[in-house]
């Protein structure tokens, strides 16, 4: 048996103030590569609380703390595989509660289950009192608001930059001085989301560029290296506004075709990822 997993880009969190009774919220896209692939074997036996301990081999993997959601995808992949080996089928929501993921963003959880373009509704402030990263928070995964097939290829580049996690990530949340949350919400609802649904690449890219200067995303961009920010500016100059995925250093933009993506690769390096519109799955 094998589990074919995925990675994800996280486009932005929506609201860390909780002024209207909800906090967090976000949107992102599941990627077909890089991915986590787990197979039968005796390479290791992960010991994760609440998960059956079964021997397995990790055939494919990718880096931690680069903005592609590795921790959530790794824990969900191993959990799904381990329960399946014991004849138990559990949803990503059930698994996320066991391994304590989805406590800030639900994008990785729903990307694992369904693939595609995901929007989550954040957490009620009755459940989660303040904005905290997943490693420092206790809350169930947020509700799924929207799931759609994503219509474009994703150009991905991981330049030399900072890996922000642990205490550094916690301090970024605690010290956040947020600007333009109301404008951000309008851009998300009235430009980005409908542009994805109508397959309007120009509209989606315009919104993506605007998002980088608003809300918590502006803070995430500011914390990255000059090399990351410089590459973003160079992509924008040639008509491809780019986003930082989570805290980065991974950056991304969207292209209509592999050929268009290859032109970016020839200039800047990086790679092209197809959207994963299926989610993670098990195969014999």
N, C-alpha and C positions, 0 to 999 in steps of 0.2 A: 504493500500500500504506500501511496505517496500523497503528500499534501502540497498543492501548488499555491503559494501565497502571493504576496504583492508588496508594494510600497505605496506611499501616498504623498501628495503635496498638500500642505495646509495653506490656504490662501490668506485667511485672516480670521482673527477673533472679532466679535461684533461689539461687545459692551462689557467692560470690566467695572463699571460703576454700580450697576444694579438699581438704578434710580426708579425703574418701572417694574420692579419685582422679579426680574430675571437677570442672570449674570452669565458671562461667557458667550455662548453662541458662536457658530463658525461655519465655514464652507471650505471644501477641498475636493480633490479628484484622486481616484485610485489609479495607480500606474501598473502596467504589465511588467515593467522592469525598472530598476532592479527588483528582485523578489527573493523570498525565502522559500526554499523547497526542502521538505522533510521526508525521509524514506525509512523503511524498515532497515534495521542493522543494529550493530552492537558498538557504535562509536561512543555514545554517552547515554547516561540516564539522568535527565534533568530532575532535580528535586524541587518542585514548586508546590507550595502549600495549597492543598485542596485539589490537586491534579494527580491522576494515577501516574505512578512512576513506571514508565515503560522505556526499554532500550530503543534508540533511534539514531539516525545519521542525518546531519544537516548537509545537504548536497549543494545548496546555494544560499548565500547570505549577503548582507551589505552592512555598511558602517553605522555605528551608533552616533547619536548626537550631531547629525549633519542636516537635520530638517526633513527627513523622509519617514519619520514615525516608526523607527526600528523597534523600540521597546514594546509598544503595543502590538505590532505585527508579530514579533518574536514570541511573546507570551500567548497570544491568541493562536498562533500556528501550532505551537507545541501542545497547547491545551486541547485544541480541536483534534489533533492527531492522537493524543493519548486517550481521550475519551472514546474516539472512534475505534481504537484498538481493543477497547473493552466493550464494544458493542453499544455505546451510548452516543446519541446524537444531541448535541447542545448548540443552541444559537449563539451568535457572537455576543448578544446582550447578556445571556446567562454566563458565558465564559468571562466577559469583561467584569462582571460583578465578583466572580471568584478571584480573578487575578488583580482586581482593583485598578482597572483602566477605564478611560472614559470619564474620569472625574473632573476634567476641564473641558476637553473637546471630545465630541462623539464622532469625529470624522474617521479616525482610524477604525473604530468599532464597526460603523456602518459600511465603510469601504470594504472591510474584510467580509462582511455578510453579503453585500449586494453589488459592490463595485460602482463605477460611475461617478457622477457629480453629486455631492452630498451637501445638504444644508441641515444643520441641527439647531434646535431652539434654546440651547443653553439651560441653565439650572435655575429653578425657583430659589429665591433668597430664603425661603422657608426651609430649604434643604441644605443650601450652601450659602454661608453668610458673607464670604469675601472671596475675591479673586485670588486663586492660588494655582500653581502648576500641579500637574497630576501626581507627582511624587510626594506632594505635601498636602494633598486634599483627600477627603473622603466623601464621595457622592456617587449615586448611580449614574449610568450613562444618560445624557440628555435625550429628549424626544427627537425623533427624525421628522423634519419638516418637509424635505424634498429630496427625491432621488431621481436623477435622469441620466440616460446614456450621455457620455461626454463626446462631442462631435469632432474634436481636433486632436492632432498629435501634440505632444508636449516636448518642447526643447528644454533639456536639463543641463545645467552646468554646476560643478561643485568646485569653485575656485578656492584658493588658499584663504581661509577665514577662521573666525572664532567658533569653537564648539561650546555653546552656552547651555549649561545644565547644572543640576544640583543647586548649591547655594547662590550661584550667580543668577540662575533662572529665578529663584525665589525672590531675590532682591530686586530684579527687574519688575516683577509683579507688584511687590510692596511699595516700590518707589515710583511707580508709573504716574506721570502727569499727562493725562489724556487730553488730546485736542481733536476737535472736529468729529465727535462721535455721531452727532445728529446728521451731519453731511455724509459721513460714511454709511449710515443706515440707508439714506436715500440712494446713494450710488449703488449699494448692494441690491436693494429691492427694485429700483427703477432703471438700472442700467445693466449691472453684471448678470443677474439671474435671468432676466428676459432675453438678454443677448445670447446666453448659452442655449436657452430653449428655442429661440428663433434662428440659431446657428449664424449669428451676426458676429463674425470674428472682429471686425473693426470696433464694434461697440464693447465687446468683452476686453479687448486690449486697452481701449481708452479707460475703461473702469479700473482695470488692473493697475495701470499707471497711477491713477488718482489715489487708489487705496494705499499705496506705499507711503503717502504723506499724511495719513490720518490715523487716529486712534492708537491702539497698541502696536499696530504694524509699523508706524513711524518710529516707535521706540526700538522695535526689533531691527529695523534697518540701521538705525543710528548706532546700535551696539556692534554691528558687523565691521569687518576690516575695510580699509580704503580700497583694496583690490576688488572686493565684492561690489561696493558702491560704484566704482569706476566701470566695471563690466556692465552693470545695470544701465548706466548712463550711455555707454557705447551702443548697447542694444536699442535703447530708446531713440537714439539719433537716427538709426536706420529703419525706424518704424515698428519696432518690437518692444514696447514697454514690458519690463520684466518685474517679477515679484520675488520676494524672499519667502521661502517655504518655512513656516514656523520661525525659529530663530536663525535659520540658515546653518552653514554658509551656502546651502543649495539655493540656486536661483532658477527661475523657469519663465518661459513664455509659451505662447501657443502658435502653431503653424498649421496651414491647410494641408500640406503634403510633405512626404519624406524628402522630396527634392528641395523644398524650401528650407527644411531643417538641415539638410546637408550643406547648404550654403552658409548657414550660421556655424555649423561645425567646422567648415573649412576656414572660417575667420577667427573663431573664438574657442574651438575645441568643444567639449561636452558631448552629449549624445541625445538621440531621439527616443522617446518612450511612447508606446501606444497607450491609450487609456485602457484600463481594465474595466470593462463594463459587465463583468460576470461575478466578481468577487473571488475569494479563495475557494478551492474545491479539492475534494479527495478523488483519487483515481486508484484503480486496483494495482 
